Amino acid sequence: MAATGTALIAAQPGSSWDNAWPQVTANGVGSQNLDLLQIVDEGQGVVLNVDHAGVVHNPASSATNGTRVGVFQTKLASGDTTAHYFADAFTNLAKLDILQVISPTGGSVLKYLDYLGVSH
């Protein structure tokens, strides 16, 4: 699947997930390694997370206390598919990518998280 022309949530310049969404601490030393995004159920439990490196975890694995992009809600119970969680959490009739990393020099899409929740 090819990247879409735009992203539903955000398209950031960079060469990796980490430098598109910087992870620096308040004092500028070290890295926070926060999840890019999380999908939570109605009880606010994290059912899926996309970590700082763009890896999708379903079920959630080592979810962080905070995210770089956001926390999104699903009405689905724990144990559902990644595609179902993404369809429920995002109103995305055009099936746009959710996130994109855009080359700062050429503007091409280097990395993206598609509407099915697959990281490319």
C-alpha positions, 0 to 999 in steps of 0.5 A: 500500500502506498502512502496517501497524499496527506495524513489525517492527524499529522505529517511531520518533517524528519528522517525517522519517527524519533526525529519527526516527533522529538523525544527530548527531556525538559533539561535536553538530556536523554530521551523520553521514548514516549509512545507516538499514540495510544488507543484506549478503551472506555475504561481508559485502559490502553488497548493498543500503542504505537511506540516512539519507533513507530512499532504498533503493539496490539495488545498494548506493550510497555505503554508510556505515561504520555504520548507525543501525538495523542490518546484516542478512544475506542468503544471496542473491548480489549482483544480486537484487531488493530484495523478495528481499533483504528476504524473505531478511533478515527473517523477516516472515510477517505482512508488517509494515513494517520501519521506521516514522516516527510523528508525535509529535503524532498517532501516525499513520505518516508514513513507512515502509519496507514488507516489499518494501523500498519506502520510502513 
